[in-house]
């Protein structure tokens, strides 16, 4: 079961967050310790889809027992990296903030690519490289193509630390029912960890991504976080001025 983002907005006061009684100068070291465990990283990276996951699903994704997952999740919540909300007998987890997602994305960007030793690993790598969610907005080649297409097409204008929507961009966004004023700021994600160039971030990028999912122009793939363009989406994204990248270039 996946809880929608609005649920968490309605129940924000129910979130539980504990703090370690550590000196502020030790905070970075504490975060480093939390991120130094592969099992915790697998669960954190799964939550980069911007959704909430029950503990059982996170345990299966990380390949560990539920009791072990609960132990690690408790520490991630206490360390401020995750938020948890109880619903009945279940507890659902999500990243504590976009800043946590950016931290994970930056870590991936500076890490050496993992060697691919199987067909399954190659399929997963290519799916995430082509299109994925980065805390609820588009990333990968699809996200980068969206950003570059709108820069080239005049829907946005590059400014310091991001972009501003132009009048042409206003008209384009109305196609998916989004009204914004000219000059609306879209922050850029500093670097896409697979493509090594920026893509759109922030609330407007998240809203557009949600509208594309609702319209059925993009859909979630079988691999966690992966995004695919649907047949109707081929025409829909073209109407938005977005150049759809070719899957065939992934072997490069």
C-alpha positions as CSV (number, residue, x, y, z in Angstrom):
1,X,0.0,0.0,0.0
2,X,1.2,3.5,-0.9
3,X,0.0,6.6,0.9
4,X,-0.4,9.7,-1.3
5,X,1.6,12.9,-0.5
6,X,-1.6,14.7,0.5
7,X,-2.1,12.3,3.3
8,X,1.2,13.3,4.9
9,X,0.3,17.0,4.5
10,X,-2.9,16.4,6.3
11,X,-1.2,14.5,9.1
12,X,2.1,16.3,9.4
13,X,1.6,16.8,13.1
14,X,1.4,13.1,13.6
15,X,4.9,12.5,12.3
16,X,7.3,11.3,15.0
17,X,10.9,12.4,15.0
18,X,13.5,11.8,17.7
19,X,16.8,13.6,18.1
20,X,20.1,12.2,19.1
21,X,21.6,14.0,22.1
22,X,24.8,14.9,20.3
23,X,26.7,18.1,20.0
24,X,26.0,20.0,16.8
25,X,29.6,19.6,15.7
26,X,29.2,15.8,15.6
27,X,26.1,15.9,13.4
28,X,27.9,15.4,10.1
29,X,29.8,12.4,11.5
30,X,26.5,11.0,12.8
31,X,25.0,11.3,9.3
32,X,28.1,9.6,7.8
33,X,27.7,6.7,10.2
34,X,24.0,6.3,9.3
35,X,24.8,6.3,5.6
36,X,27.7,3.9,5.9
37,X,25.5,0.8,5.9
38,X,24.5,-0.7,2.6
39,X,21.2,-2.0,3.9
40,X,20.2,1.5,5.1
41,X,21.3,3.0,1.8
42,X,19.1,0.5,-0.2
43,X,16.1,1.6,1.8
44,X,16.9,5.2,1.5
45,X,17.4,5.0,-2.3
46,X,14.1,3.2,-2.7
47,X,12.4,6.1,-0.9
48,X,13.8,8.5,-3.5
49,X,10.6,7.9,-5.4
50,X,9.0,10.5,-3.1
51,X,6.4,8.1,-1.8
52,X,5.9,6.4,1.5
53,X,6.7,2.7,2.0
54,X,5.7,0.3,4.8
55,X,8.6,-1.3,6.7
56,X,7.9,-4.7,5.2
57,X,8.3,-3.5,1.7
58,X,11.5,-1.7,2.6
59,X,12.8,-4.9,4.2
60,X,12.2,-6.9,1.1
61,X,13.8,-4.3,-1.1
62,X,16.9,-4.3,1.1
63,X,17.0,-8.1,1.3
64,X,16.8,-8.3,5.1
65,X,14.5,-9.6,7.8
66,X,11.7,-7.3,9.0
67,X,13.2,-7.1,12.5
68,X,16.5,-6.0,11.1
69,X,14.8,-3.4,8.9
70,X,12.9,-2.0,11.9
71,X,16.2,-1.6,13.7
72,X,17.8,0.4,10.9
73,X,14.7,2.4,10.2
74,X,14.5,3.4,13.9
75,X,18.0,4.8,13.6
76,X,17.3,6.6,10.3
77,X,14.3,8.3,11.9
78,X,16.2,9.3,15.0
79,X,19.0,10.7,12.8
80,X,16.5,12.9,11.0
81,X,16.8,11.2,7.6
82,X,13.4,9.6,7.6
83,X,9.9,10.5,8.8
84,X,7.5,7.9,10.1
85,X,3.7,7.9,10.5
86,X,1.7,5.1,12.1
87,X,-1.5,4.0,10.5
88,X,-3.3,1.3,12.4
89,X,-0.9,-1.6,12.8
90,X,1.5,-0.3,10.1
91,X,4.2,2.3,10.0
92,X,5.0,4.1,6.8
93,X,8.3,5.8,6.0
94,X,9.5,8.5,3.7
95,X,12.5,10.8,3.3
96,X,12.4,13.6,5.9
97,X,12.9,16.4,3.3
98,X,14.1,17.2,-0.2
99,X,17.5,18.0,1.3
100,X,17.9,14.3,2.2
101,X,17.1,13.4,-1.4
102,X,19.7,15.9,-2.7
103,X,22.3,14.5,-0.3
104,X,21.7,11.0,-1.6
105,X,21.8,12.2,-5.2
106,X,25.1,14.0,-4.6
107,X,26.6,10.9,-3.0
108,X,25.6,8.9,-6.1
109,X,27.0,11.5,-8.4
110,X,30.5,11.4,-6.8
111,X,30.5,7.6,-6.4
112,X,32.2,5.4,-9.1
113,X,29.7,3.6,-11.2
114,X,29.1,0.1,-9.9
115,X,30.2,-2.7,-12.3
116,X,27.4,-4.5,-14.0
117,X,27.8,-8.3,-13.9
118,X,24.4,-9.6,-15.0
119,X,21.6,-9.0,-17.4
120,X,19.3,-8.1,-14.5
121,X,21.8,-5.5,-13.3
122,X,22.1,-4.0,-16.8
123,X,18.3,-3.8,-17.2
124,X,18.0,-2.0,-13.8
125,X,20.9,0.4,-14.6
126,X,19.4,1.3,-18.0
127,X,15.9,1.7,-16.7
128,X,17.0,4.2,-14.0
129,X,19.4,6.0,-16.3
130,X,16.6,6.5,-18.9
131,X,14.0,7.9,-16.5
132,X,13.4,7.9,-12.7
133,X,11.9,9.9,-9.9
134,X,14.2,12.0,-7.8
135,X,12.0,12.8,-4.7
136,X,8.9,13.1,-6.9
137,X,10.4,15.0,-9.9
138,X,11.8,13.6,-13.1
139,X,15.5,12.7,-13.4
140,X,17.7,10.6,-15.6
141,X,17.8,11.2,-19.4
142,X,14.1,12.0,-19.4
143,X,14.4,14.6,-16.7
144,X,17.5,16.2,-18.4
145,X,15.8,16.2,-21.8
146,X,12.8,18.0,-20.3
147,X,15.0,20.7,-18.8
148,X,17.1,21.1,-22.0
149,X,14.1,21.1,-24.2
150,X,12.5,23.9,-22.3
151,X,15.7,25.9,-22.2
152,X,16.0,25.5,-26.0
153,X,12.3,26.1,-26.7
154,X,12.1,29.2,-24.6
155,X,9.7,27.9,-22.0
156,X,12.2,28.8,-19.3
157,X,15.1,31.2,-19.0
158,X,18.3,30.2,-17.2
159,X,19.1,32.3,-14.1
160,X,21.4,31.9,-11.1
161,X,20.7,28.6,-9.3
162,X,17.8,27.7,-11.6
163,X,15.3,28.9,-14.2
164,X,12.3,31.3,-14.5
165,X,9.2,30.5,-16.5
166,X,8.6,32.7,-19.5
167,X,5.2,33.6,-21.1
168,X,5.7,30.7,-23.5
169,X,6.2,28.5,-20.5
170,X,3.0,29.8,-19.0
171,X,1.1,28.7,-22.2
172,X,2.9,25.3,-22.2
173,X,2.0,24.6,-18.6
174,X,-1.7,25.3,-19.2
175,X,-1.7,22.1,-21.4
176,X,-1.5,20.1,-18.2
177,X,-3.8,22.5,-16.3
178,X,-1.1,24.4,-14.3
179,X,-1.3,28.1,-14.0
180,X,1.8,30.1,-13.0
181,X,2.9,33.6,-13.4
182,X,5.8,34.6,-15.7
183,X,9.0,34.7,-13.8
184,X,8.1,31.8,-11.5
185,X,11.3,30.3,-10.3
186,X,12.2,26.7,-10.8
187,X,15.3,25.6,-8.9
188,X,17.8,23.3,-10.6
189,X,19.0,20.0,-9.1
190,X,22.8,20.6,-9.0
191,X,23.7,17.5,-10.9
192,X,21.9,14.4,-12.2
193,X,23.9,11.4,-10.9
194,X,23.7,9.4,-14.1
195,X,23.8,12.2,-16.7
196,X,26.1,14.6,-14.8
197,X,24.2,17.7,-15.8
198,X,21.4,19.6,-14.0
199,X,17.6,19.0,-14.2
200,X,14.5,20.7,-12.8
201,X,13.7,20.4,-9.1
202,X,11.4,22.0,-6.6
203,X,7.6,22.1,-6.2
204,X,6.7,23.1,-9.8
205,X,8.8,20.2,-11.2
206,X,7.0,17.9,-8.7
207,X,3.6,19.2,-9.7
208,X,4.3,18.7,-13.4
209,X,5.6,15.2,-12.8
210,X,2.4,14.3,-10.9
211,X,0.3,15.7,-13.7
212,X,2.1,13.6,-16.3
213,X,1.6,10.5,-14.2
214,X,-2.1,11.4,-13.7
215,X,-2.5,12.0,-17.5
216,X,-1.0,8.6,-18.2
217,X,1.8,10.1,-20.3
218,X,4.4,8.6,-18.1
219,X,4.2,5.6,-15.7
220,X,6.2,3.9,-13.0
221,X,8.1,0.9,-14.2
222,X,8.6,-2.4,-12.4
223,X,12.0,-1.3,-11.1
224,X,11.6,1.0,-8.1
225,X,11.9,4.7,-9.1
226,X,12.0,4.0,-12.8
227,X,9.7,5.9,-15.2
228,X,8.6,5.0,-18.7
229,X,7.0,7.1,-21.4
230,X,3.6,5.6,-22.5
231,X,2.3,5.5,-26.1
232,X,-0.1,8.4,-25.4
233,X,2.8,10.2,-23.7
234,X,4.8,10.3,-27.0
235,X,2.3,12.8,-28.4
236,X,1.6,14.4,-25.0
237,X,5.2,15.2,-24.2
238,X,5.8,16.5,-27.7
239,X,2.9,18.9,-27.1
240,X,4.7,20.2,-24.1
241,X,7.8,20.7,-26.2
242,X,9.8,17.9,-24.5
243,X,12.2,15.9,-26.7
244,X,11.9,12.3,-25.7
245,X,15.3,10.6,-25.5
246,X,16.0,7.4,-27.4
247,X,16.5,4.2,-25.5
248,X,19.1,3.1,-28.0
249,X,21.7,5.5,-26.7
250,X,21.8,3.9,-23.3
251,X,24.5,1.4,-24.4
252,X,26.9,4.3,-24.8
